[in-house]
Amino acid sequence: MRLALGTALLVWALSLVELEDLGGLLVRSRPLPLAEAFVLFLGAALASSLAWQVLLLPLGFRLHLGQAVRLSMIGFFLNNLIPSGLGGDVYRVFALSGFGVPRVQAAASVVVERWSAFLALLVATGLSYAAAFPLLRGAEAPDFLKSLWPPLIHLRLDWLMGLFLVALALAFAGSTCLALSASRSGGPLLERFSLGVPTAGFLAALQVYRRHPGAFLAASAINLASPLLEGLAFSSIADALGLELSPLLFLAFTPIFRVLNHLPVSVNAVGTQELASIVFWNPLGATPDQAVAISLLIHALKISVSALGAPLYLVGGRYRVERFEVPGLGKKGWPAGGESFPSGHPCGGDSAEGGGAGSA
């Protein structure tokens, strides 16, 4: 259904442009700014790797940065390959459990890393909206939206961006309150939907981060680089097409494009991103051809960066995961003193799960 809907939205977006002009724009795009965009997208992916590495420390594990980058890039590749967008996170959990990290703690580290990225996205949205507000003020919706539904003639991009910021803040605050409530109560409702996963150990691992807020805030600060780098990458792509728009405008709309990638509407935002590009950038000076060209190049470069995860799957055996004791965690029976486990060590299964639940 997502593939069909995404295809329909893409056809709709392409119907708003001249295909010959669109092809000409893509062919004439300058390679140097595209190379800059590739590096910026890669930097955004590496930022989440470093944030994840920081979040494993409160649980008593030191993950080599090279291993964190490797697993994150493989996860990025799987997220682009699998329509759900969650395949990479599942892979990271099982890969860590294979390196000796209890699966419930591996899952907690991935979930909290996603949460820190959510907070970083909220902060980036507020900062970029404040910076770009003078440029957005008074910008109207494009003509094709007005013809689709007459009341949209009153739509303004600054209002739309403001509503998005409010919705994002409410979603973060509400979901955080629910998560904290579940972690305090033991999550009996969560147990019903856990499909046999030991939720007690998972919730106990989340409690560790409540005792180490500095790690979460540090990861959020690192993750803040990700949407900012992506916004600069969007600006470089526009430059490659000869479009002169302020980088602040691309920074302002990057959070919306990030959310579109996670909405279960189409596969990897194909179709939705093209329409959104016309909605946001056409009123600001880009033609529909240029807006769709930017979107298609974003897809191409992101896929190119994520493709690095495929060869990385075949390397990285020399990296190690080090386990150490953290005071106050009650790790009864866990090896102390910096014992290391080689990458690929098959320590998962019941023993790993038991260690996670017992340690909690």
Legacy VTK file of the C-alpha trace (Angstrom):
# vtk DataFile Version 3.0
C-alpha trace
ASCII
DATASET POLYDATA
POINTS 360 float
0.000 0.000 0.000
2.859 2.368 0.848
4.541 1.596 -2.465
1.310 2.231 -4.384
0.582 5.484 -2.546
4.151 6.697 -2.928
4.072 5.948 -6.637
0.805 7.862 -7.029
2.243 10.873 -5.166
5.408 10.764 -7.277
3.347 10.697 -10.491
1.373 13.667 -9.176
4.562 15.594 -8.428
6.022 14.805 -11.856
2.799 15.965 -13.501
3.506 19.439 -12.111
6.867 19.746 -13.877
8.255 19.661 -17.399
10.073 16.330 -17.579
12.452 17.547 -20.274
13.448 20.551 -18.178
13.801 18.338 -15.115
16.133 15.989 -16.994
18.182 18.924 -18.225
18.607 20.229 -14.674
19.822 16.860 -13.425
22.271 16.444 -16.313
23.716 19.936 -15.893
24.080 19.743 -12.098
27.592 20.640 -10.968
29.569 17.744 -9.450
31.569 19.655 -6.807
28.552 20.842 -4.755
27.100 17.336 -5.058
30.338 15.918 -3.637
30.041 18.413 -0.768
26.478 17.236 -0.140
27.655 13.600 -0.094
30.245 14.419 2.584
27.664 16.339 4.629
25.170 13.447 4.485
27.974 11.110 5.571
28.795 13.432 8.464
25.144 13.381 9.550
25.222 9.583 9.611
28.481 9.533 11.589
27.030 11.895 14.212
24.414 9.329 15.205
27.172 6.699 15.493
29.072 8.819 18.001
25.878 9.552 19.954
25.120 5.826 20.181
28.654 5.122 21.400
28.182 7.677 24.208
24.872 6.108 25.263
26.411 2.664 25.725
28.807 3.948 28.414
26.199 4.253 31.226
25.309 0.586 30.600
28.925 -0.452 31.143
30.068 -1.014 27.558
32.713 0.712 25.469
31.962 0.239 21.797
34.886 1.038 19.507
34.017 4.077 17.385
34.904 2.126 14.240
32.426 -0.579 15.255
29.754 2.002 16.085
30.204 3.599 12.656
30.175 0.202 10.958
26.955 -0.974 12.642
25.242 2.392 12.130
26.125 2.459 8.430
24.860 -1.101 7.978
21.682 -0.039 9.777
21.394 3.004 7.496
21.698 0.696 4.483
18.981 -1.625 5.824
16.672 1.301 6.610
16.851 2.306 2.949
16.490 -1.293 1.779
13.577 -2.392 3.992
10.319 -0.425 3.595
9.599 -0.342 7.350
12.526 1.989 8.081
13.220 0.010 11.278
15.337 -2.816 9.903
18.569 -1.014 10.750
17.597 -0.595 14.403
16.685 -4.264 14.729
20.018 -5.188 13.138
21.968 -3.028 15.605
20.239 -4.708 18.561
21.008 -8.236 17.361
24.549 -7.319 16.287
25.334 -5.942 19.736
23.846 -9.014 21.412
26.198 -11.094 19.266
29.125 -9.085 20.662
28.240 -9.899 24.273
25.831 -7.055 25.096
22.580 -8.328 26.694
19.836 -7.875 24.170
17.549 -5.861 26.443
20.357 -3.370 27.064
21.243 -3.221 23.374
17.596 -2.455 22.614
17.517 0.239 25.301
20.614 1.931 23.873
19.094 2.023 20.368
15.738 3.335 21.616
17.374 6.048 23.734
19.619 7.041 20.827
16.485 7.497 18.722
14.990 9.518 21.577
18.041 11.773 21.769
17.761 12.298 17.997
14.106 13.277 18.534
15.116 15.908 21.099
17.894 17.142 18.808
15.387 17.447 15.960
13.084 19.507 18.172
15.915 21.859 19.152
17.125 22.138 15.541
13.575 22.963 14.422
13.278 25.776 16.940
16.694 27.245 16.132
16.275 27.072 12.363
12.716 28.445 12.501
13.870 31.423 14.569
16.765 32.097 12.181
14.740 31.701 8.971
11.526 33.402 10.141
12.291 36.760 8.439
12.765 34.890 5.137
9.622 32.776 5.570
7.357 35.603 6.648
4.479 36.120 4.239
5.415 33.261 1.869
2.214 31.741 0.490
1.301 28.208 -0.491
1.965 27.220 -4.135
-0.803 27.524 -6.706
-1.434 23.786 -7.099
-2.444 23.535 -3.416
-4.812 26.480 -3.763
-6.493 24.818 -6.727
-6.708 21.539 -4.802
-8.563 23.088 -1.852
-9.567 26.801 -1.928
-9.140 27.430 1.863
-5.406 26.727 1.414
-5.152 30.112 -0.268
-4.692 31.475 3.260
-1.848 29.066 4.091
1.494 30.691 4.938
4.789 28.857 5.241
5.720 30.606 8.485
2.421 29.447 10.038
2.968 25.923 8.733
6.476 25.809 10.176
5.228 27.176 13.505
2.465 24.553 13.706
5.004 21.836 12.918
7.236 23.054 15.754
4.313 23.035 18.212
3.189 19.553 17.080
6.748 18.223 17.404
7.094 19.668 20.913
3.761 18.169 22.017
4.647 14.781 20.529
8.019 14.748 22.304
6.596 15.877 25.651
3.647 13.464 25.532
5.619 10.416 24.474
8.370 11.176 27.023
5.807 11.342 29.842
4.334 8.003 28.738
7.766 6.386 28.562
8.778 7.652 32.017
5.471 6.504 33.469
5.940 3.035 31.971
9.497 2.796 33.310
8.327 3.678 36.833
5.303 1.373 36.918
7.059 -1.627 35.415
5.032 -1.479 32.221
2.372 -4.218 32.767
0.618 -3.086 29.597
3.903 -3.288 27.711
4.311 -6.896 28.852
1.161 -7.860 26.955
2.644 -6.666 23.664
6.230 -7.751 24.280
5.941 -11.088 22.384
8.095 -12.794 25.007
10.746 -10.079 25.257
11.815 -9.478 28.908
10.404 -5.985 29.300
11.430 -5.779 32.976
15.100 -5.813 31.973
14.467 -3.336 29.165
12.676 -0.877 31.460
15.397 -1.285 34.070
17.971 -0.364 31.423
15.960 2.770 30.673
16.127 3.639 34.381
19.917 3.742 34.050
19.614 6.741 31.742
17.428 8.507 34.291
20.392 8.254 36.656
22.794 9.445 33.936
21.040 12.412 32.259
24.398 13.837 31.207
24.930 10.974 28.751
21.507 11.545 27.195
22.083 15.295 26.876
25.558 14.724 25.411
24.098 12.332 22.826
21.373 14.858 22.008
23.989 17.575 21.509
25.929 15.303 19.150
22.753 14.352 17.284
22.001 18.044 16.827
24.729 18.061 14.176
22.750 15.610 12.044
19.801 17.815 10.910
22.104 20.818 10.629
24.488 18.950 8.322
21.571 17.635 6.288
20.237 21.176 5.876
23.618 22.288 4.556
23.608 19.273 2.225
20.227 20.378 0.834
21.704 23.831 0.246
24.704 22.334 -1.599
22.351 20.361 -3.848
20.458 23.552 -4.668
23.774 25.211 -5.465
24.626 22.326 -7.809
21.434 23.132 -9.736
22.247 26.837 -9.889
19.518 27.791 -7.420
20.412 30.680 -5.130
18.468 30.356 -1.886
19.625 31.100 1.636
20.936 28.028 3.499
18.683 29.114 6.388
15.631 28.110 4.354
16.954 24.596 3.854
17.885 24.334 7.532
14.336 25.368 8.424
12.649 22.656 6.373
15.097 19.804 6.997
13.217 18.653 10.154
9.999 18.282 8.149
11.789 16.167 5.553
13.255 14.031 8.340
9.790 13.377 9.755
8.472 12.537 6.274
11.076 9.770 6.054
9.520 8.076 9.092
5.842 8.506 8.267
4.201 5.246 7.064
2.852 6.925 3.926
5.319 5.891 1.230
8.577 3.956 0.951
11.489 6.146 2.091
9.405 9.298 1.484
9.355 8.731 -2.291
6.552 10.892 -3.647
5.842 12.701 -0.384
9.267 14.351 -0.442
8.831 15.536 -4.036
5.467 17.124 -3.269
6.830 18.675 -0.065
9.727 20.157 -2.034
7.295 21.956 -4.339
5.156 23.118 -1.382
8.094 24.597 0.536
10.551 25.795 -2.077
8.342 26.942 -4.928
6.961 29.948 -2.949
10.530 30.861 -1.972
11.853 31.181 -5.514
12.419 27.663 -6.862
10.495 26.445 -9.905
8.662 23.113 -9.553
11.333 21.586 -11.830
14.105 22.742 -9.500
12.226 21.658 -6.369
11.670 18.125 -7.678
15.271 17.951 -8.943
16.509 18.789 -5.429
14.350 16.034 -3.975
15.523 13.411 -6.485
19.161 14.278 -5.826
18.540 14.028 -2.064
17.240 10.486 -2.609
20.206 9.594 -4.821
22.857 10.926 -2.432
21.289 9.375 0.656
21.138 6.006 -1.075
24.763 6.443 -2.155
25.860 7.140 1.425
23.834 4.264 2.840
25.309 1.923 0.214
28.613 2.167 2.105
27.013 -0.074 4.713
26.948 -3.057 2.339
30.747 -3.541 2.073
31.164 -2.617 5.755
29.092 -5.680 6.602
32.003 -7.802 5.364
34.716 -6.087 7.453
35.280 -4.972 11.038
36.135 -8.235 12.791
39.101 -6.682 14.601
36.986 -4.210 16.567
36.132 -5.123 20.156
33.420 -4.392 22.690
34.742 -3.771 26.194
32.628 -4.426 29.250
33.299 -2.661 32.554
31.556 -2.177 35.872
29.539 0.965 36.525
29.067 1.763 40.241
25.477 1.403 41.375
24.205 -0.796 38.554
24.294 -4.021 40.571
26.015 -6.121 37.902
26.181 -9.284 39.922
28.085 -11.964 38.085
29.326 -9.692 35.301
33.048 -9.748 34.482
34.875 -6.615 35.615
38.204 -5.016 34.899
37.760 -4.189 31.248
37.219 -7.690 29.869
36.883 -7.580 26.083
34.879 -9.608 23.624
35.924 -9.912 19.986
33.554 -8.733 17.303
31.351 -11.556 16.127
31.494 -13.514 19.419
28.269 -15.549 19.644
27.242 -14.543 23.179
23.595 -13.922 22.413
20.750 -16.254 23.194
19.438 -17.181 26.615
22.645 -16.468 28.510
22.852 -12.912 27.195
19.205 -12.255 27.955
19.550 -13.732 31.407
22.514 -11.509 32.114
20.504 -8.438 31.094
17.503 -9.311 33.244
19.612 -10.417 36.194
21.780 -7.347 36.105
18.710 -5.147 36.068
LINES 1 361
360 0 1 2 3 4 5 6 7 8 9 10 11 12 13 14 15 16 17 18 19 20 21 22 23 24 25 26 27 28 29 30 31 32 33 34 35 36 37 38 39 40 41 42 43 44 45 46 47 48 49 50 51 52 53 54 55 56 57 58 59 60 61 62 63 64 65 66 67 68 69 70 71 72 73 74 75 76 77 78 79 80 81 82 83 84 85 86 87 88 89 90 91 92 93 94 95 96 97 98 99 100 101 102 103 104 105 106 107 108 109 110 111 112 113 114 115 116 117 118 119 120 121 122 123 124 125 126 127 128 129 130 131 132 133 134 135 136 137 138 139 140 141 142 143 144 145 146 147 148 149 150 151 152 153 154 155 156 157 158 159 160 161 162 163 164 165 166 167 168 169 170 171 172 173 174 175 176 177 178 179 180 181 182 183 184 185 186 187 188 189 190 191 192 193 194 195 196 197 198 199 200 201 202 203 204 205 206 207 208 209 210 211 212 213 214 215 216 217 218 219 220 221 222 223 224 225 226 227 228 229 230 231 232 233 234 235 236 237 238 239 240 241 242 243 244 245 246 247 248 249 250 251 252 253 254 255 256 257 258 259 260 261 262 263 264 265 266 267 268 269 270 271 272 273 274 275 276 277 278 279 280 281 282 283 284 285 286 287 288 289 290 291 292 293 294 295 296 297 298 299 300 301 302 303 304 305 306 307 308 309 310 311 312 313 314 315 316 317 318 319 320 321 322 323 324 325 326 327 328 329 330 331 332 333 334 335 336 337 338 339 340 341 342 343 344 345 346 347 348 349 350 351 352 353 354 355 356 357 358 359
